[in-house]
Amino acid sequence: MADRNTMQKEIIHHTLCEMGNHPTAAMVYDRVHLSHPTISRSTVYRVLARMAEEGKILRLELAGGDSRYDGEMTPHCHIRCRLCGTVADLPPVEAGLPADSAGFLVEDCAVVYRGLCPDCRRGAERAC
């Protein structure tokens, strides 16, 4: 039988992947808490942070908001709605190294597009 920590990690990872909406740690905790009220908020935050550090999930550091988490590990890009903050997956794009890295050692590249999600776009069109 798996130990408690392993079971909690599996529950948290499964919940993240099931949600599929690039949730914050708070959103994952809220969902986990519904069916597993004994799993603490600090456990959810700690497990997500550790899984991201280990490369098992993605942590999306998007400007103007809390970190989001993504269980989809195949290469892909993201798009974020500038009004409501919704994040969605997009197919990957080829991004080459810049000719000048300003002295930085380039370790990673993440492409995040910004725009309006379908719901906010419909709302903006109705307002016109």
Secondary structure, DSSP 8 states (H G I E B T S, - for coil): ---HHHHHHHHHHHHHHHH-S---HHHHHHHHHHH-TTS-HHHHHHHHHHHHHTTSSEEE--TTS--EEE---SS-EEEEETTT--EEEE--------S--TT--------EEEE--HHHHHHHHHH-
